[in-house]
Every structure is written in structure tokens, then in C-alpha cells.
């Protein structure tokens, strides 16, 4: 969810050589390193390097913790509309599911997808259409499930109420994921991206989070003191203390036990803020500072309202496909999730190019991009089959962490994928996160959703915003993306075509703000006359320089030489996702659709300028 603009032309003097990973510089580790290109000279470990196993584990855990906020937030947002707000045990199961599937998808992406060190996790792009589908009259939760005193979470009636909703989500996500697989493996993603510019991306990404203000405000309003404290801590750590280095003990073969500087607040601002607020809520609960009456203001800030979930959750629980029953499908839900799929694909392509720059890799060729999007579609298919209630996508905050830690090794993300798998199997882990007090979650939402909205708007820096054309396109798109869904939600009976299926499709699409805003932005930007420079497409579609063919093949081809001898065969030469060589000996390089390159006063492009976004 973070946006990080990173320049790697010059090293950061504030971190120096004694950064948080100085222990890697002893003799044996250096023997394992491979020669690096000038682009990767500032990295502790480049993409093809393999750190010692203990560093891989530590850094893998760090990536898990970096993604933790987004991984936990998605199931908790969906809980209310799944009728699960009073069932923290099932919430913990959903959290464990998303951990487990994210681990599988991460390993698939690293080994067989785009092959860059990108972690996969739950996507907020699916949240808005999922909530829109669940808000249809046929899927609204019965009143008795909303009252904690009336609901019996162990009754078969209650179990059926939430399971039929998640089965519906499973079905529509699995069908929509097939569309993403088709777009990726067929090479269609390259064709579609030529029509998508900043004026389409800006309203689409911004409207992923803006419509969630009501949910975030309601959760924060349970106890504004606690939510404000959570916001304060996250802002303090991520903005004011991010350049403060904390000494931590390190063990190295050369220097044995010594201390090294670790930018703790910069790497874990959300986790630290959440844990401190959570602990203070525990103290206020033990001392009875918070009211004990369920109807009193601030009661949901207590940590014992969901305390029994820890004792009820099993130590080990192995998630499996179809655990909630046979998935069901509705046409309205499929169209809504497809809108989320389109948004997710656009973000992921941008992450691929940003990640390549940060880890010392050449820009990904077209076959790697096609394969990466196809594997993400396969990941969404698995997420639907396992019943997470969500899909998976590339996590931009973890791409940003690569630049912070200066460790771009592919094996570190493999370790992170294994950590996610283990966390998904230990049932108590998911139960712990399900007990986070509501106002703490609300405070985290306000910060997280605000950053996502700003990341979308930041794409306008590449557009001429002195142009009345561009001001109209963006302003009209984003305003309609808020106004139209609000009107449709209040007047659902006005959309009556006489065909129930058409009515449901229209209701889901027109109540999904990112679809309304993104569609209008796409339509207007491609039909209203305007120059490429005015629309921001000159920098948006900048073609990357060709790189060394050997390095491109080494990084982006299949592992262990799989498929290498078939690269030029007649069977695979027409597969857009299969590695292959051009006749001139240079590997086909992709077009950087989303690598945003600025020019200096001399007209030359900086050596390394990237943007990561979520």
C-alpha cells in the first residue's frame, strides 16, 4: 500500500556501509556472490545472489511482517458483509487461508511467473466489487446475525448464512481469474496497455480506497481515542522517525557478536503502531478503564471481547480447496470482480518494472510480463478455490522494502513464501490477529486507505494538469466514481430493466466506484482529442534500453533450464509467455508501459528512476 519513489543512481549516505545487514560482508558470504552489473552495485544482494540461509529466514520474516497489514485487513473488511462480525474464530480461519494461499502464489510467481522477487498477497481491488455484490438484497445479512445477543455462531443456520456468501465469492473469483489467465497467457495484456494511460490509472486506483471511507470511519469511531493514537503512532514512525537507526545485535562469522544499525521505524511502522495500540488496549481492559457494558461507547476497544477465539482455535489447521462447500456463481458478481481484475493487472505491470530496477535486473521482456499476469490469474483461481474471499496480486509495499533493505535476492522472497505457508498452517497465528480491537483496525484503515488514494492521484504528475482537457477528464471521472455508486445504493429500485440478471450486473458495476471512474477515464482519455505529451503517454510508454541477452535469459527464463531447448522450436515459438530469442540474437524486450521516466534539462534520461505503487 505504500508508494516509494526510489533513485539508485547514487547511494544513500544516511545508511552507509554499516546498515542493518552489515553481517553479510564476511568472507564465506562473499565467495557465494556473482559479478554484478553497475545497476546492482549499490545492492547488498542482487537478484541472482544467495544470502546465507539464516539471513534468508530473517529477511523472509521481514517481508511477511511488511505485508501483514494488507493481508490481515482484507478478511476483516469482508467480515461484516459475510455476517461474521461476531465470529472471530471464522475470521481467524480466513486470515490463515489468505496466509497459506499467498505463500503458494508467491512461490509460483518467483519460480514460474515473472521470476522477480515480488511477494503475492490479498488485493484491495477485489474488496469494492465484493462488497457491492454482497450488498444486493439477496445477500444482505439477516438482522439476527448482526446482533451479538441473538446470534449463535455454532448453530447450523448461522454457519449456512456465512458459508453460502463465501461460496458465492469463491465462484465469481474463480471465473474472473480465468479472464486474467487468458489475458496473460494469450499476450493480450501488451495490447490492452497501449490504451491505458495516467488519466485512466489515477481514478481507478484512487477509487479502490475512497469508497471505503465509511467502513474505516465506522471502525475508528468505536473509540476515537484509540484510533487516533494508532494513527499518530503510524504517522510518527513512518514519517518522522523513518531515518532514525536503532542499534541491534548481529552475529557474523568475521566479527562474531556486534551491533548494527537497523531502520526499524522505516521498515515496520504499521506493525509497531498496531502492536503498541493493541498492548495499550490490553492494559486499559485489565484495569477496567474501558466500559464492560456491551452497549457502552468504547466497549469494542476491549481485548477480551474476542478472547475466547484463542482457546477455540486449533494449533494446526491445514486449509484445503472447497472447505466451505461447492462454489456458486452469479453473473453480477463475475462482472464486478472482472473490474477488480483489470485494476489489479495494471498495478502489477507497474510493480514488475519498479522491482526490476530496484534489484539490479534488466526490464522484464514481454514473455515474462505475460507469464507473470497469467500466474497471478492462476493465483486468484487458487485463492478462490481455497475460500479466502479474495484474490492475490503483487504487493507494492514489499517492492518498496527491496529498496529500503538493499536486498533484492530472489531466494529471500522464496523464504517469505515459505513463512507465509507456515503461518497459514498454525491456527493460533490467525486467531491472534483476529482479536485486534476494532478501533485499532479503524485507525490503520484511515492511514492505509489514504495512502492508496494518494498513490492513484500521484500518477497525474506525468500529465499536463494545466490542460483544461485533462482537468475535465480526471475531475469528472473521479466525481462520478463517487456520486453514481452512492445514488445507486440509495435507489436500487430505479434500475429495473425487467431482466433480473441484467439488473444485478448493472447494480454491481454501478456501485463499484473504481469501475465507474476507470471506465469514464478510459473512454474520455481515448476519445477527446489531445496530444501524447499532454496526456502523459510519452513518458508513460517509454521504451527501455536493451540489456545483455545472457543476463535477461538467466533472470527471466524458466528455472534449471526448463524449456530452454524448446525456445526456438516450432511448438513454442508462437506462445507469447514462452522464453525465446529473436533472429538478431537479442532477446525481445518488453515495452515499459508503466515505468515512468522523467528527463533532465539536457534531455537525457536519468540512469535509475522508479516508482512503486499499490
C-alpha positions in Angstrom: 0.0 0.0 0.0 3.0 2.3 0.2 4.2 4.4 -2.6 8.0 4.7 -2.9 9.9 6.7 -5.4 13.5 5.4 -5.4 16.5 6.7 -7.2 19.5 4.4 -7.3 21.9 6.5 -9.3 23.7 7.5 -6.1 23.9 5.6 -2.8 22.1 6.9 0.2 24.8 8.3 2.5 22.5 8.2 5.5 22.7 4.5 5.6 26.4 4.0 5.0 28.1 0.6 4.9 27.1 -0.4 8.4 23.4 -0.7 7.6 21.2 -3.3 9.1 22.7 -6.1 7.2 26.4 -5.5 7.7 26.9 -9.1 8.9 26.7 -10.4 5.3 30.1 -9.0 4.5 32.2 -11.7 5.9 34.5 -13.9 3.9 32.4 -17.0 3.1 29.4 -14.9 2.0 31.5 -13.0 -0.5 32.5 -16.3 -2.1 28.9 -17.0 -3.0 28.4 -13.7 -4.8 28.3 -13.4 -8.5 29.6 -10.4 -10.5 27.1 -7.6 -10.6 26.2 -5.1 -13.2 26.7 -1.4 -12.5 23.0 -1.1 -11.9 23.2 -3.5 -8.9 26.4 -2.1 -7.5 24.6 -0.5 -4.6 22.8 -3.7 -3.6 23.8 -5.9 -0.7 22.5 -8.8 -2.6 21.3 -8.7 -6.2 18.5 -10.8 -7.7 20.8 -13.8 -8.5 22.8 -13.7 -5.3 22.0 -16.1 -2.5 22.4 -14.8 1.1 23.3 -17.2 3.9 20.3 -19.3 5.0 19.9 -17.6 8.3 19.7 -14.2 6.6 17.2 -15.6 4.1 14.9 -16.6 7.0 15.2 -13.3 8.8 14.6 -11.3 5.7 11.7 -13.6 4.7 10.1 -12.9 8.1 10.6 -9.2 7.5 8.7 -9.4 4.2 5.9 -11.3 5.9 5.6 -8.6 8.5 5.8 -5.8 5.9 2.8 -7.4 4.1 1.0 -8.2 7.3 -1.2 -5.1 7.4 -2.7 -5.7 4.0 -3.0 -9.5 4.5 -5.0 -9.1 7.7 -7.0 -6.1 6.6 -8.8 -7.8 3.7 -10.6 -10.6 5.6 -11.5 -8.2 8.4 -13.1 -5.7 6.0 -15.2 -8.5 4.4 -16.2 -10.0 7.8 -19.2 -7.7 8.3 -20.8 -8.3 4.9 -20.1 -12.0 5.3 -22.2 -11.9 8.6 -19.0 -12.8 10.5 -18.5 -9.7 12.6 -19.4 -11.6 15.8 -17.5 -14.8 14.8 -13.8 -14.1 15.3 -12.9 -17.8 15.1 -14.1 -18.0 11.5 -12.3 -14.7 10.8 -9.1 -16.3 12.0 -9.7 -19.2 9.6 -10.0 -16.7 6.7 -6.8 -15.0 7.8 -5.0 -18.3 7.9 -6.3 -19.2 4.5 -5.0 -16.0 2.9 -1.6 -16.5 4.5 -1.4 -20.0 3.1 -2.6 -19.2 -0.4 -0.3 -16.1 -0.6 2.6 -18.4 0.2 1.7 -20.8 -2.7 1.2 -17.9 -5.1 4.5 -16.2 -4.1 6.4 -19.4 -4.8 4.6 -19.9 -8.2 5.4 -16.3 -9.2 9.1 -16.5 -8.3 9.7 -19.9 -9.9 7.4 -19.8 -12.9 5.9 -16.4 -13.3 7.7 -13.1 -13.9 10.6 -14.5 -11.8 11.2 -11.3 -10.0 11.3 -11.1 -6.1 7.7 -10.0 -5.7 5.5 -11.2 -2.8 1.9 -12.0 -3.6 -1.0 -11.3 -1.2 -4.6 -10.3 -0.9 -5.8 -7.4 -3.1 -7.9 -4.4 -2.2 -9.0 -4.2 -5.9 -11.4 -7.1 -5.2 -12.8 -5.6 -2.0 -15.1 -3.0 -3.5 -16.8 -5.3 -6.1 -17.1 -8.0 -3.4 -18.9 -5.5 -1.0 -21.1 -4.3 -3.9 -22.2 -7.9 -4.7 -22.8 -8.7 -1.0 -24.9 -5.5 -0.7 -27.5 -6.9 -3.2 -30.9 -7.5 -1.5 -30.5 -11.3 -1.8 -27.1 -11.3 0.0 -27.7 -8.8 2.8 -27.2 -10.3 6.3 -30.3 -11.1 8.3 -30.9 -8.8 11.3 -30.4 -11.7 13.8 -26.8 -12.2 12.6 -26.0 -8.5 13.3 -27.0 -8.7 17.0 -24.4 -10.3 19.2 -27.0 -11.3 21.8 -29.1 -13.1 19.2 -26.6 -14.9 17.1 -25.4 -18.4 17.9 -22.2 -18.8 16.0 -22.2 -22.6 16.5 -25.7 -23.1 15.1 -26.1 -24.8 11.6 -28.3 -21.8 10.5 -25.6 -19.3 11.2 -22.9 -21.5 9.5 -25.0 -21.7 6.4 -25.6 -18.0 6.3 -21.9 -17.1 6.1 -20.8 -20.1 4.1 -23.3 -19.5 1.2 -21.9 -16.0 0.9 -18.3 -17.0 0.8 -19.1 -19.8 -1.7 -20.6 -17.2 -3.9 -17.4 -15.1 -3.7 -15.4 -18.3 -4.4 -17.2 -18.9 -7.6 -17.1 -15.4 -9.1 -13.4 -15.0 -8.2 -12.6 -18.3 -9.9 -14.4 -17.4 -13.0 -12.9 -13.9 -13.1 -9.4 -15.3 -12.6 -9.8 -17.3 -15.8 -10.2 -14.0 -17.6 -6.9 -12.8 -16.1 -5.2 -16.0 -17.1 -6.4 -15.6 -20.6 -5.2 -12.0 -20.8 -1.8 -13.0 -19.5 -1.0 -16.3 -21.3 -2.5 -15.0 -24.6 -0.3 -11.9 -24.6 -3.4 -9.7 -24.6 -2.0 -7.6 -21.7 0.5 -5.9 -24.0 -2.2 -4.9 -26.5 -4.5 -3.5 -23.8 -1.9 -1.5 -22.0 -1.3 0.7 -25.1 -4.7 2.3 -24.5 -4.3 2.8 -20.7 -2.6 6.0 -19.5 -2.3 8.0 -16.3 -5.8 9.5 -16.7 -7.2 6.0 -16.6 -5.0 4.8 -13.8 -5.4 7.7 -11.5 -9.2 7.5 -10.9 -9.1 3.7 -11.0 -6.5 3.3 -8.2 -7.9 6.2 -6.1 -11.4 4.8 -6.2 -10.1 1.4 -4.9 -9.9 3.1 -1.4 -12.0 6.2 -1.4 -15.4 4.4 -1.2 -14.2 2.6 1.9 -14.2 5.8 4.0 -17.5 4.8 5.6 -16.1 1.4 6.8 -12.9 3.0 8.0 -14.8 5.8 9.8 -17.2 3.4 11.5 -14.5 1.2 12.8 -12.4 4.1 14.0 -15.4 5.7 15.6 -15.8 2.8 18.0 -13.3 4.7 20.2 -11.7 7.7 18.6 -9.1 8.0 21.3 -7.6 4.6 20.5 -7.9 5.0 16.7 -6.3 8.5 16.9 -3.4 7.1 18.9 -2.9 4.3 16.3 -2.9 6.9 13.5 -0.4 9.1 15.5 2.0 6.2 16.1 1.9 5.0 12.4 2.5 8.6 11.2 5.2 9.2 13.8 7.1 6.0 12.8 6.7 6.2 9.0 7.2 9.9 8.5 9.1 11.5 11.4 11.3 8.7 12.7 12.0 6.8 9.5 15.6 7.9 9.3 16.4 7.0 12.9 18.7 3.9 13.0 18.2 1.6 16.0 21.3 -0.5 17.1 20.5 -4.2 17.1 22.7 -7.2 18.0 24.1 -9.1 15.0 26.2 -12.3 14.8 28.7 -12.6 12.0 31.4 -15.1 11.2 34.1 -12.4 11.0 33.1 -10.1 13.8 31.0 -12.6 15.9 28.6 -10.7 18.1 28.4 -7.0 17.4 25.7 -4.3 16.8 24.5 -3.0 13.6 22.1 -0.2 12.7 18.5 -1.1 11.7 15.9 1.3 10.3 13.2 -0.2 12.5 10.7 2.6 12.2 11.0 2.8 8.4 10.5 -0.9 7.9 7.8 -1.7 10.4 5.7 1.5 11.0 2.3 -0.2 10.7 3.2 -3.2 12.7 4.8 -1.2 15.5 1.8 1.2 15.7 -0.7 -1.6 15.7 1.1 -3.6 18.4 1.6 -0.6 20.7 -2.1 0.4 20.4 -3.1 -3.2 20.9 -1.0 -3.6 24.0 -2.4 -0.3 25.5 -5.9 -1.6 24.8 -5.0 -4.7 26.8 -3.8 -2.6 29.7 -6.9 -0.5 29.7 -9.0 -3.7 29.6 -7.2 -5.3 32.5 -7.6 -2.1 34.6 -11.2 -1.8 33.6 -10.6 1.7 32.1 -12.8 0.6 29.2 -16.5 0.1 29.9 -17.7 -3.5 30.4 -21.2 -3.0 29.3 -21.6 -4.2 25.6 -23.8 -1.2 24.7 -21.4 1.4 26.2 -19.2 3.6 24.0 -15.7 2.1 23.7 -16.7 -1.4 24.7 -15.3 -2.8 21.4 -11.9 -1.4 22.2 -11.5 -4.1 24.9 -9.3 -7.0 24.1 -11.4 -9.6 25.9 -14.5 -9.2 23.6 -13.0 -11.9 21.3 -10.8 -13.5 23.9 -12.2 -17.0 23.6 -11.1 -17.3 20.0 -7.5 -18.1 21.1 -8.7 -21.0 23.2 -11.0 -22.3 20.4 -8.6 -22.1 17.5 -6.6 -25.3 16.8 -2.9 -25.3 17.0 -2.6 -26.8 13.5 -5.2 -26.4 10.7 -4.4 -27.3 7.1 -6.5 -25.3 4.7 -7.8 -27.2 1.6 -9.8 -26.3 -1.5 -13.6 -26.5 -1.2 -13.6 -26.4 2.6 -16.7 -24.2 2.7 -18.6 -26.3 0.1 -19.2 -26.2 -3.6 -18.7 -22.7 -5.1 -21.7 -20.9 -6.7 -21.7 -18.3 -9.4 -23.7 -15.2 -10.3 -23.3 -13.1 -13.4 -23.4 -9.8 -11.5 -20.5 -10.9 -9.2 -18.4 -12.1 -12.1 -18.6 -8.7 -13.9 -17.8 -6.9 -10.7 -14.7 -9.0 -9.9 -13.5 -8.6 -13.6 -13.4 -4.8 -13.0 -11.1 -5.6 -10.0 -9.0 -7.9 -12.1 -8.4 -5.1 -14.7 -7.2 -2.7 -11.9 -5.0 -5.4 -10.4 -3.3 -6.2 -13.7 -2.5 -2.6 -14.3 -0.9 -2.2 -10.9 1.1 -5.4 -11.2 2.7 -4.4 -14.5 3.9 -1.3 -12.9 5.3 -3.3 -10.0 7.3 -5.6 -12.3 9.2 -2.7 -13.8 9.8 -1.0 -10.5 11.0 -4.2 -8.9 13.4 -4.9 -11.8 15.0 -1.5 -11.3 15.4 -2.0 -7.6 17.0 -5.5 -7.7 19.5 -4.8 -10.5 17.6 -6.7 -13.2 17.0 -5.6 -16.8 13.4 -4.6 -17.7 11.2 -7.6 -18.0 10.7 -8.9 -21.5 7.2 -9.4 -22.9 7.1 -13.1 -22.3 7.9 -12.6 -18.6 5.2 -10.0 -18.2 2.6 -12.2 -19.9 3.6 -15.1 -17.8 3.5 -13.0 -14.6 0.0 -11.8 -15.2 -1.1 -15.3 -16.2 0.4 -16.8 -12.9 -1.4 -14.0 -11.0 -4.6 -15.2 -12.6 -3.7 -18.8 -11.5 -3.1 -17.4 -8.0 -6.6 -15.8 -7.9 -8.0 -19.2 -9.1 -6.3 -20.9 -6.2 -7.4 -18.2 -3.7 -11.0 -18.7 -4.9 -10.7 -22.5 -4.6 -9.3 -22.3 -1.0 -12.1 -19.9 0.0 -10.1 -16.8 1.1 -12.9 -14.5 -0.1 -10.3 -12.6 -2.1 -7.7 -12.9 -4.9 -4.0 -12.2 -4.9 -1.8 -9.6 -6.5 1.7 -8.2 -6.3 2.4 -6.3 -3.1 4.0 -2.9 -3.8 5.0 -2.3 -0.2 7.3 -5.3 -0.5 8.7 -3.9 -3.7 9.5 -0.7 -1.7 11.1 -2.8 1.0 13.6 -4.2 -1.5 14.9 -0.6 -2.0 15.0 0.0 1.8 16.9 -3.1 2.7 19.1 -3.1 -0.4 18.5 -6.9 -0.7 17.0 -8.0 -4.0 17.7 -11.7 -3.8 15.1 -14.0 -5.3 15.8 -16.5 -2.5 14.6 -14.1 0.2 11.1 -14.0 -1.4 11.2 -17.8 -1.6 11.8 -17.8 2.1 9.0 -15.3 2.6 6.7 -17.6 0.7 7.6 -20.5 3.0 7.0 -18.3 6.0 3.5 -17.5 4.7 2.8 -21.2 4.2 3.8 -22.0 7.8 1.8 -19.1 9.2 -1.3 -20.4 7.4 -0.9 -23.8 8.9 -0.6 -22.6 12.5 -4.2 -21.8 13.5 -3.3 -19.9 16.6 -1.4 -17.3 14.5 -4.6 -16.3 12.6 -6.6 -16.3 15.8 -4.2 -13.8 17.4 -4.7 -11.3 14.5 -8.5 -11.8 14.6 -8.5 -10.4 18.2 -7.2 -7.0 17.3 -9.6 -4.4 18.7 -11.9 -2.7 16.2 -10.7 0.9 16.7 -7.1 -0.2 16.2 -8.1 -1.6 12.9 -10.0 1.5 12.0 -7.0 3.7 12.7 -4.9 1.5 10.5 -7.5 1.7 7.7 -7.6 5.5 7.7 -3.9 5.7 7.1 -3.7 2.8 4.7 -6.7 3.8 2.5 -5.5 7.4 2.5 -2.1 6.3 1.1 -3.7 4.1 -1.6 -5.9 7.1 -2.7 -2.9 9.4 -2.9 -0.9 6.9 -4.9 -3.6 6.9 -7.5 -3.7 10.7 -7.7 0.2 10.9 -7.8 0.1 9.4 -11.4 -1.2 12.8 -12.5 2.3 14.3 -12.1 3.1 12.9 -15.6 0.1 14.6 -17.2 -0.2 18.3 -18.1 -2.6 19.4 -15.4 -2.6 22.9 -16.9 -4.7 21.5 -19.7 -8.5 22.0 -19.3 -9.0 18.7 -21.1 -7.1 16.7 -18.5 -8.7 18.5 -15.6 -12.1 17.7 -17.0 -11.3 14.0 -17.6 -9.9 13.4 -14.2 -12.4 15.5 -12.2 -15.5 14.2 -14.0 -14.2 10.6 -13.7 -13.5 10.5 -10.1 -16.5 12.6 -9.1 -18.8 10.2 -11.0 -17.0 7.3 -9.4 -18.2 8.6 -6.0 -21.6 10.0 -7.0 -23.1 7.3 -9.2 -22.4 4.4 -6.7 -23.9 6.5 -3.9 -27.1 7.2 -5.9 -27.5 3.6 -7.0 -27.0 2.3 -3.4 -29.8 4.7 -2.2 -32.1 4.0 -5.2 -31.7 0.3 -6.1 -35.3 0.0 -7.2 -34.7 2.6 -10.0 -32.6 0.1 -12.0 -35.4 -2.1 -13.3 -34.9 -3.4 -16.8 -37.3 -6.4 -16.4 -34.4 -8.9 -16.5 -33.2 -9.9 -13.1 -29.7 -10.9 -14.2 -29.2 -7.6 -16.1 -30.4 -5.6 -13.1 -27.9 -7.4 -10.8 -25.0 -6.8 -13.2 -25.8 -3.1 -13.5 -26.2 -2.8 -9.8 -22.8 -4.4 -9.0 -20.9 -2.5 -11.8 -22.5 0.9 -11.0 -21.9 0.6 -7.3 -18.2 -0.3 -7.9 -16.6 3.2 -7.9 -13.3 2.1 -9.5 -15.2 0.6 -12.4 -17.3 3.7 -13.0 -14.3 6.1 -12.6 -11.9 3.9 -14.5 -14.3 3.3 -17.4 -15.1 7.0 -17.8 -11.4 7.9 -17.6 -10.5 5.3 -20.2 -13.4 6.4 -22.5 -12.8 10.1 -22.3 -9.0 9.9 -22.5 -9.1 7.9 -25.7 -11.9 9.9 -27.4 -11.3 13.5 -26.5 -8.5 15.0 -28.8 -5.2 15.5 -27.0 -1.5 15.2 -27.8 0.5 12.3 -26.4 2.6 14.7 -24.4 -0.5 16.4 -23.0 -1.9 13.0 -22.0 1.3 11.9 -20.4 1.8 9.0 -22.8 5.3 10.0 -23.9 6.9 9.2 -20.6 4.3 6.5 -19.8 5.2 4.4 -22.8 9.0 4.9 -22.7 10.8 2.0 -24.3 13.5 0.5 -22.1 17.1 0.1 -23.3 18.2 -3.3 -24.4 20.2 -5.3 -21.9 22.7 -8.1 -22.1 20.9 -11.1 -23.6 22.6 -13.6 -21.3 21.5 -11.8 -18.2 17.9 -11.4 -19.4 17.8 -15.2 -20.1 19.4 -16.0 -16.8 16.8 -14.0 -14.8 13.6 -14.3 -16.7 13.8 -17.8 -18.3 12.4 -20.9 -16.5 14.5 -22.3 -13.6 17.0 -25.1 -14.1 17.0 -24.6 -17.8 13.4 -25.8 -18.1 12.2 -25.1 -21.6 15.5 -23.7 -22.9 16.0 -26.2 -25.7 12.4 -25.5 -26.8 12.8 -21.8 -27.1 13.1 -21.8 -30.8 11.1 -24.9 -31.6 8.0 -24.7 -33.8 5.8 -25.8 -30.9 6.6 -22.9 -28.6 7.7 -20.0 -30.8 4.1 -18.8 -31.0 3.4 -19.0 -27.3 3.5 -15.4 -26.0 4.6 -16.5 -22.5 7.4 -18.8 -23.5 11.1 -17.6 -23.4 12.5 -17.2 -26.9 15.3 -15.4 -28.8 14.9 -13.1 -31.8 16.8 -13.7 -35.0 19.2 -10.9 -34.4 20.4 -12.6 -31.2 18.9 -10.1 -28.9 16.1 -11.2 -26.7 12.8 -9.5 -27.3 12.4 -6.8 -24.7 9.1 -5.5 -23.4 7.7 -2.0 -23.5 7.8 -0.3 -20.2 4.1 0.6 -20.1 4.2 1.8 -16.5 7.9 2.8 -15.9 7.6 6.5 -15.5 10.8 8.2 -16.7 11.5 11.9 -16.4 14.1 13.8 -18.4 16.6 16.3 -17.1 17.3 19.7 -18.6 19.8 18.2 -21.1 17.1 15.9 -22.4 18.8 12.7 -21.1 17.1 10.2 -19.1 18.4 9.5 -15.5 20.1 6.2 -15.1 17.7 4.9 -12.5 14.3 6.3 -11.5 11.5 4.2 -10.5 8.1 4.5 -8.9 6.4 1.8 -6.9 2.7 2.0 -6.1 -0.2 -0.1 -4.8 
